[in-house]
């Protein structure tokens, strides 16, 4: 029996920020430990939210309706 191709990955920037962003990391004790380790290691980017212009995402109402 042949394998069928599964659904392709449909990335969402806002979902990624909400799941792995700075606010999410900083809200839990384990997340704070992650941030601490990344600071000690000298990472340029601590979280994925630093990849995007978070100011424009917060101001845009389209992204703030679903939590």
N, C-alpha and C positions, 0 to 999 in steps of 0.2 A: 504494500500500500504506500502510495506516494505522500510525502508530507506537504501540507499546504502552507503557504506563506502567511504569517501572522500579521496583525495590524502594525503599520509603521509608526514610529515614534513621532508624536506631534508635540513638540516642546512648547511650553507656556512660560514666558518670563515671569509673570506675576505669581504664578503658582510656585515656581522655583524660589522666588524671593520669600514668599510667605512660609515655605517649608524649611529653607536653609539659610534665610537671611539673618542679619545681625540681631534684629529684635527677637526673633524666635530663639536664636542661640542664647541670647542674654537673659531670656525669661526662665531658663531652667538651670539648675546647678551643674548638671553635666555639660550643658552648652557653654556655661561660663568657663568650665575646665578646658573645653575645646579652644575657646578664644584665648585663654591663658597660654596653652601649649603653642598655639600658632604665633602669638606675640613673642614668646621666648625663642622660638625657632627663627623669627625674623621674616615671617611671611609678608609679602607685599600686599596681598589681599587676604583679609581675615575671613570674609564670607562672600557669598555670591552677590549679595546686595551691593558690594563695592564695585562690581562689574558694570552695573547699570546706574543711570542717573536717577537715584531714588526720589529726588525732589519732584521730578516730572511725573513719576508714577503716583506719588502721594497726592499731588494736585489734581490729577486726572480722575474725574468722578467715575469713569467707566470701570476702573480697577478697584474702587473702594466699596462697591456695593455688595461684594460677596466675601464672607470671612470663613 
